[in-house]
């Protein structure tokens, strides 16, 4: 069964508070990663340096710095599925070339299951 969230052309949305700051249009998936073209909207520019820093850290294999960027991204931004429902947990990379890659989970990564 195909996941409708991964259909080419599906649009995921990135938010800062109540403001939509980017649209991620799915171009493909290589599980567990989903890939997209990014359309930035007003409000995104505030976060561009953080995504650039995260990309540099990953390229340099500085995982401590990359993790610090991830924490900042997750504390400031939320992601929604194409149907508008919230994504419980995600790891998002927005690249300087206007593309993105992310993975997600239905439950927060730090959730403890009884």
Secondary structure, 3 states (H helix, E strand, C coil): CCCHHHCCCCEEEEEECCEEEEEEEEEEEECCEEEEEEEECCCCHHHHHHHHHHHHHHHCCCHHHHHHHHHHHHHHCEEECCCCCECCEEEEEECCCCEEEEEEECCCCCCCCC
